Amino acid sequence: MNYGVLLALHLLAAIAFAGTVFFEVIVLEGVRKHLPPGIMRAVEAAIGNRTTAVMPWVLLTLYAAGLGLAWQHRAALAQPLASSFGLLLTIKIALAASVFGHFVAAMLWRRRGVLGGRRSHRLHLSVFCHVLTIVVLAKAMFYLQW
């Protein structure tokens, strides 16, 4: 597939995913103190149901396009310590793999009925930190050189 098409798909899916994580971590946490616990649980359940339906498709697009882009940079990935680009891309991919692991864990925990409260908050916060780092690395790959 054309590099530009892969890049556009990857960016759009990344925006959708990062925006969802931002909303859940920053916006919903701010709303929590203004709503009664029962209503907040209902809001979180509704949002959780919707994201469970949409996010697999977003992540499929994000990771499939990401793999296509990584294939285009396979020479840099073959020797990640040979360039700043290769090293930063390798770190970015490792963080993306960790986010995918978080997503799989969340789906399993949700299915088992143990994804809630503190566990959910920590998981979202971890993914949020990963996503922020990935976004910074995505830009740094093209502007930092040593």
Buried (B, 14 or more C-beta within 10 A) or exposed (E): EEEEEBBEBBEBBBEBBBEBBBEBBEEBEEEEEEEEEEEBEEBBEEBBEEBEEEBEEBBEBBBBBBEBBBEEBEEBBEEBEEBBBBBBBBBBBEBBEBBBEBBEEBBEBBEEEEBBEEEBBEBBBBBBEBBBBBBEBBEBBEEEEE
